[in-house]
Amino acid sequence: MSVRRGYAGRFLSAPVHTLAGMASISVALLEELIEQATVDCYNDSEQVCGLFTLLEESVAVPFETTVLGQAVTVTAVDLGIDDRIVALCVRGGAK
């Protein structure tokens, strides 16, 4: 995973956008959010942790979405020990 581009002049105090209430976002905004989340990261693990922190702070759960054509409710976002970001979903009472 290599999303870091190394923009000069970015600071941690840059404004943080919230994703709450957004149905979708533009590719440009998504790339900006990824850059903010990973700007000081030195390796893939730190980049994943930065993205997870952004999601944890910016995405309001629960929310409804579609996964593989099925309506689900995302109840949480978690970071696995293998550095994978996962969405915990419920569909009709099944997890």
N, C-alpha and C positions, 0 to 999 in steps of 0.2 A: 504494500500500500504506500504509494508515494504521492501525496497531495500537497506537500509543502513546496512553495514556490520561492520563498525568501524575499518577499517584498520589503524594501527598506522603509523605515519611517513608521512601521506599525507598532503600536503600544498596547499593553494590556488594558489601558484605560479607555480604549476605543469604545464607542457605543455598542451595546449588545442588543441585538434584535430579539424579540420574542416571537416564537412560532405559534403561540396560543391563538386559537381562533382563525388560523390561516388554512384555507382549503388546499392551496398549493402555493409554491413560491417559484420565482424565476430561477433559471440556471445561474444567472449573475449573482443573485442574492445568496443562493446556496454555496457558490464558490467563495463568496466573501465570508460567510459564516464558517466554512471549513478552514479558510486561511486564518481567521481570528482564533479558532480553536486549536490550531496546530502550529502557530507561528514560532513558538519557543521549543518545539519538540525536536529531539535528537534522533529518535528511532521510531520504528513502526509501533511498538508498544505504547510509547508516549503519545503518538498521534491518535491511536485508538482511544486511549484514556481521555485525551482532550476532546475528541468528538463525543464520547460518552458523557462527559461533564456538560458539554453544550446541550446535548439532548435532555439530560436530567434536569437542567436549569430552565430550559426553554419550552419543553413540550408538556402541555397540561394533560394528565391522564386522569380518568379513563377517557378514551375517545373511540369512535367507531370508524372502521375502515374496511377495505376488502382485501383478502389474502387468497390467492388462487381461486378467485371467483366467489368466495364465500364471505358473507358479512361477519365480522368479528369485532370484539371490543378489546382494545389494547389496555390492559390494566397496569402495566409497569414496563419500564425499560431497564435491562440489567446488563452487567458486564461479566462475562464468564471468565473462568481461570485461564482459558485458552485465548484471551484477548479478542473475543467475539462479542459484539453488541447484539443482544437479542431482545425482541419484544415479546412480553408475556401476554398471550391472547386467550380470550374466552369466546366460545361459540355455543350457544344453546346450553350453557351449564358445563360444557366440557372444556378442559384446558389443553 
